[in-house]
């Protein structure tokens, strides 16, 4: 299915301030998202800890349950941004161990990239599918035969139960491996490489990221719209307006309040 050009993110006014000031988007570990099943696998425990997501919606209508769940006291905002608003980095041959010239949204000189390995193609944008199929909700991720063991994180972060369907969720997903580029470079022998790989099979391994912040592109706020939650006060409207004027002084950003009426 072709994705829409824009996505919607419900959050607090405080988080909006951080997004505008720092020009970053936060990715949360699947261990810490609101659906406690998302990190679970059938065969390797909570291996979803190696996946991080930033959760958005494709639904252009403001939805009452979304305000209730994702803004504090329904006093937050919903931001509309273009797809894939992240800053791009270009790496030459030999730089950061790349064998060819590569463009990526991942800053391989950042602290998070020094702890875990992230594929250059991350983050992937995907549409969440809603199901009651236990094989999808708690997938087997290990494939083993006489000669090899393979681990696939493809199904993790992609499926949720039907009762989450109101979210109409799209998300950005980062998949990590529990070793750094430097560790991989130093693993010259098969034995060294297998020792790194064994971390994926160790359910108690703690080399993973709780959160990752990806930097936004310079033009990420172009075309952005901000919708205020149903219970937002006049003073909070003034705060949001001031934030937009301070951090986006030369950009026309549409600012409105939800038409949903609640006490």
ZIZIDA-V419226 format. One record per backbone hydrogen bond with DSSP energy under -0.5 kcal/mol. CO is the residue of the C=O (numbers start at 1). NH is the residue of the N-H. E is the energy in kcal/mol with one decimal. If there is no record, write none. Layout:
CO&NH&E ; CO&NH&E
//
This chain:
5&83&-3.0 ; 7&81&-2.2 ; 8&57&-2.4 ; 9&79&-2.7 ; 11&77&-2.8 ; 12&16&-1.9 ; 13&17&-2.2 ; 14&18&-1.7 ; 15&19&-2.6 ; 16&20&-2.6 ; 17&21&-2.6 ; 18&22&-2.7 ; 19&23&-1.5 ; 23&216&-3.3 ; 25&214&-2.4 ; 27&212&-1.8 ; 28&53&-2.8 ; 29&32&-2.3 ; 30&33&-0.5 ; 34&36&-0.8 ; 35&38&-1.5 ; 37&40&-1.8 ; 39&48&-2.3 ; 45&41&-1.7 ; 45&47&-1.4 ; 46&49&-1.5 ; 47&50&-1.8 ; 48&30&-0.7 ; 48&51&-2.2 ; 50&176&-3.0 ; 51&30&-2.1 ; 52&174&-3.2 ; 53&28&-2.9 ; 54&172&-2.3 ; 56&170&-1.3 ; 57&8&-2.5 ; 58&60&-0.6 ; 61&63&-0.5 ; 63&66&-0.6 ; 63&67&-1.9 ; 64&68&-2.4 ; 65&69&-2.1 ; 66&70&-2.5 ; 67&71&-1.4 ; 71&74&-1.8 ; 72&75&-1.3 ; 74&231&-2.0 ; 75&13&-0.5 ; 76&229&-2.6 ; 77&11&-2.8 ; 78&227&-2.7 ; 79&9&-2.4 ; 79&81&-0.5 ; 80&225&-1.4 ; 81&7&-2.6 ; 85&217&-2.9 ; 89&104&-2.8 ; 91&102&-2.6 ; 92&95&-2.2 ; 94&97&-1.0 ; 95&98&-1.9 ; 98&94&-3.8 ; 102&91&-3.2 ; 104&89&-3.4 ; 106&108&-1.0 ; 107&110&-1.9 ; 110&114&-0.6 ; 111&114&-1.1 ; 111&115&-0.5 ; 112&115&-1.0 ; 112&116&-1.8 ; 113&181&-0.7 ; 117&177&-1.9 ; 119&122&-1.8 ; 120&105&-0.6 ; 122&105&-0.8 ; 124&126&-0.5 ; 124&173&-2.6 ; 126&128&-0.5 ; 126&171&-2.4 ; 129&160&-2.3 ; 132&134&-0.8 ; 133&136&-1.4 ; 133&137&-2.2 ; 134&138&-2.7 ; 136&139&-0.6 ; 139&42&-2.1 ; 139&43&-0.6 ; 139&141&-0.6 ; 141&152&-2.4 ; 143&150&-3.1 ; 148&145&-2.6 ; 150&143&-3.0 ; 153&156&-0.7 ; 155&158&-1.4 ; 155&159&-0.6 ; 158&129&-2.9 ; 160&131&-2.5 ; 161&164&-2.0 ; 162&165&-2.2 ; 164&167&-2.1 ; 165&168&-1.4 ; 168&58&-2.5 ; 169&128&-2.4 ; 170&56&-2.9 ; 171&126&-2.6 ; 172&54&-2.0 ; 173&123&-0.6 ; 173&124&-2.5 ; 174&52&-2.7 ; 175&119&-0.7 ; 177&117&-2.3 ; 177&179&-2.1 ; 179&117&-0.6 ; 180&184&-2.2 ; 181&185&-2.5 ; 182&186&-1.9 ; 183&187&-0.9 ; 184&187&-0.5 ; 186&188&-1.7 ; 189&193&-2.2 ; 190&194&-2.5 ; 191&195&-1.7 ; 192&196&-1.6 ; 193&197&-2.4 ; 194&198&-2.0 ; 196&199&-1.6 ; 197&200&-1.6 ; 197&201&-0.6 ; 198&201&-0.5 ; 198&202&-0.7 ; 199&202&-0.6 ; 201&203&-0.9 ; 202&205&-1.8 ; 206&208&-1.6 ; 210&29&-1.9 ; 212&27&-3.1 ; 212&214&-0.6 ; 214&25&-2.3 ; 215&87&-2.9 ; 217&220&-1.8 ; 219&222&-1.5 ; 221&224&-2.0 ; 224&254&-0.8 ; 225&80&-2.8 ; 226&256&-2.2 ; 227&78&-2.5 ; 228&258&-2.9 ; 229&232&-1.8 ; 233&237&-2.0 ; 234&238&-2.0 ; 235&239&-1.9 ; 236&240&-2.5 ; 237&241&-2.6 ; 238&242&-2.3 ; 239&243&-2.2 ; 240&244&-2.3 ; 241&245&-2.1 ; 242&246&-2.2 ; 243&247&-2.5 ; 244&248&-2.0 ; 248&251&-1.6 ; 251&253&-0.9 ; 252&254&-0.5 ; 254&226&-3.1 ; 256&228&-3.1 ; 260&262&-0.5
//
